[in-house]
Each structure stands twice: as C-alpha cells, then as structure tokens.
Amino acid sequence: MKRDIKQWTTLYRGLGNQNRLRILQLLKQKERLSVTELAKELNITIKNTSRNLSILSNLDLVRFQGERGRVYYFMNVRIPEEIKQILKVSFS
C-alpha cells in the first residue's frame, strides 16, 4: 500500500517519542502487557502510558484485548512491511 506524505508525517510524529518506541520494544520482547505493567517497566504514570498506547493504537501499530478485567496490549501482526522495516531499524 502506498502512503502519501501526510500519512508518513503522522506515522513519524507518532514514533517520534521515546516512550512510544520503548512501549513497542517491550511489546515485541514480551508479546503482551497491561497498561499497569508497561507503566511500571517504563517508570511513567498510567495516564501517560495510556495516552501513548492510544496514539500507537490509532496508528494501528498495537492492538488490545480485554481479559479478566484487564486490558492487554500487543503488537499488531499485520503491520505493513515498510513500517516493519522502520521499526526494525529503530530497534537494532
């Protein structure tokens, strides 16, 4: 799928945050985590973590699923190949 400049700008703006990149790294390593677990790992507030997860979800980079009163986040397995390449470079 070809992306226009506005879509790329939105993506890079969303990835241009240290906490969001760290969230993606953690989800890649541990597969799924709750907001509380992510906040603890990142040493930031749950509110801040939730805001960052919302942005990543809007970019379709993460998905979530409720289970036993908790919401767990995980990487979207259907991320387009060109975005996977960007993340691969970012995480190496």
C-alpha positions, -999 to 999 in steps of 0.1 A, spaced: 0 0 0 14 34 -10 13 61 16 11 98 10 33 124 27 6 132 53 4 96 63 42 93 67 43 125 87 16 112 111 35 79 115 68 96 121 53 121 145 37 91 164 71 73 165 90 104 175 85 98 212 109 78 233 82 63 255 62 51 225 93 35 210 100 18 243 65 5 245 69 -11 211 102 -26 221 86 -41 253 57 -55 234 80 -70 209 100 -87 236 72 -98 260 44 -101 234 16 -87 256 14 -64 286 -12 -45 305 -11 -7 309 0 -11 345 28 -35 336 40 -11 308 38 19 332 59 1 358 85 -10 332 88 25 318 86 42 352 59 66 339 23 72 350 -5 50 339 -22 81 324 9 88 303 12 52 293 -25 51 283 -21 82 262 9 67 244 -9 34 238 -39 53 224 -16 70 198 0 37 189 -34 21 186 -46 50 163 -15 43 141 -26 7 140 7 -5 155 -7 -21 186 -39 -39 193 -56 -47 226 -78 -73 242 -97 -73 274 -93 -103 297 -105 -108 333 -110 -71 340 -76 -61 324 -67 -48 290 -36 -63 274 -17 -47 245 3 -64 219 19 -56 186 -3 -57 155 9 -87 135 -4 -71 103 18 -40 102 27 -32 66 61 -43 55 75 -8 51 66 1 87 81 -32 99 114 -21 82 113 13 100 107 -4 134 134 -30 126 159 -2 121 147 17 152 152 -14 174 186 -25 162 
